[in-house]
Amino acid sequence: MPSDPPTVDAAGPEPAGGTVPAVTPERVLAGLALLVPIVAMLWVSSYDKTEPDLAGTPFFYWYQLLWVPVSAVFTVTAYLLIDRDEKARKAARKGGAR
């Protein structure tokens, strides 16, 4: 339609040094880091048992509680990887090297 506003590219202008790839190793690793805790918790048959117990607490409970801090570590790792990738993208847009 003639009244449609012009579209703006959200990624910004094309970088001076060429195109920046959409999928980078950092992004793949970040995705895997976020996927590990999800798969571990959805695979219930791996921890659906009572033994070994820890201080009287069945394995089923303490295993899941163990994943709370472990998931936080994986999430922070994913954040740092994405942050590193964003800084590299910003440098590539300005014409700098990675």
C-alpha positions as CSV (number, residue, x, y, z in Angstrom):
1,M,0.0,0.0,0.0
2,P,1.2,3.5,-0.7
3,S,0.5,4.6,2.9
4,D,2.8,1.9,4.5
5,P,5.7,3.4,6.4
6,P,9.2,2.5,5.3
7,T,10.6,-0.5,7.1
8,V,13.7,-0.1,9.3
9,D,16.2,-2.8,9.7
10,A,16.4,-3.6,13.4
11,A,20.0,-4.9,13.1
12,G,21.2,-1.6,11.8
13,P,23.3,-0.8,8.7
14,E,25.4,-3.4,7.0
15,P,28.9,-3.6,8.6
16,A,31.7,-2.0,6.7
17,G,33.9,-5.2,6.8
18,G,31.2,-7.5,5.3
19,T,28.3,-9.4,6.8
20,V,28.2,-10.7,10.3
21,P,27.1,-14.3,10.4
22,A,23.8,-15.0,12.2
23,V,25.0,-18.2,13.8
24,T,28.3,-18.1,15.5
25,P,30.0,-20.7,17.8
26,E,29.3,-18.6,20.8
27,R,25.6,-18.6,20.1
28,V,25.5,-22.3,19.5
29,L,27.3,-23.0,22.8
30,A,25.0,-20.6,24.6
31,G,22.0,-22.5,23.2
32,L,23.5,-25.8,24.3
33,A,24.3,-24.4,27.8
34,L,20.6,-23.4,28.2
35,L,19.4,-26.7,26.8
36,V,21.4,-29.0,29.2
37,P,19.4,-28.2,32.4
38,I,16.1,-28.5,30.5
39,V,17.0,-31.9,29.1
40,A,18.3,-33.1,32.5
41,M,15.0,-32.1,34.2
42,L,12.8,-33.5,31.5
43,W,14.6,-36.9,31.5
44,V,12.7,-38.0,34.6
45,S,13.6,-41.7,34.4
46,S,17.2,-40.8,35.0
47,Y,16.4,-39.6,38.6
48,D,13.1,-41.4,39.4
49,K,14.5,-43.5,42.3
50,T,15.1,-43.2,46.0
51,E,18.6,-44.4,46.3
52,P,21.2,-43.1,47.0
53,D,19.9,-40.9,49.7
54,L,21.7,-37.8,51.1
55,A,21.3,-37.2,54.8
56,G,18.0,-39.1,54.7
57,T,16.7,-37.2,51.6
58,P,15.8,-39.5,48.7
59,F,17.8,-39.1,45.4
60,F,14.7,-37.8,43.6
61,Y,14.6,-34.7,45.7
62,W,18.2,-33.8,46.2
63,Y,19.1,-34.4,42.6
64,Q,16.5,-31.8,41.5
65,L,17.6,-29.4,44.1
66,L,21.2,-29.8,42.9
67,W,20.2,-28.6,39.5
68,V,19.1,-25.2,40.9
69,P,22.7,-23.8,41.3
70,V,24.0,-25.9,38.3
71,S,21.3,-24.3,36.1
72,A,22.4,-20.9,37.3
73,V,26.0,-21.7,36.3
74,F,24.8,-22.8,32.8
75,T,22.7,-19.6,32.5
76,V,25.6,-17.3,33.5
77,T,27.8,-19.1,31.0
78,A,25.2,-18.6,28.2
79,Y,24.9,-14.9,29.2
80,L,28.7,-14.4,29.0
81,L,28.9,-16.2,25.6
82,I,26.2,-14.0,24.2
83,D,27.7,-10.9,25.6
84,R,31.1,-11.8,24.1
85,D,29.4,-12.4,20.7
86,E,27.5,-9.1,20.9
87,K,30.8,-7.2,21.6
88,A,32.4,-9.0,18.6
89,R,29.4,-8.1,16.4
90,K,29.6,-4.4,17.5
91,A,33.3,-4.4,16.7
92,A,32.7,-6.0,13.3
93,R,30.1,-3.3,12.5
94,K,32.6,-0.6,13.3
95,G,35.1,-2.2,11.0
96,G,37.3,-3.8,13.7
97,A,38.5,-7.3,13.8
98,R,37.2,-10.0,16.1
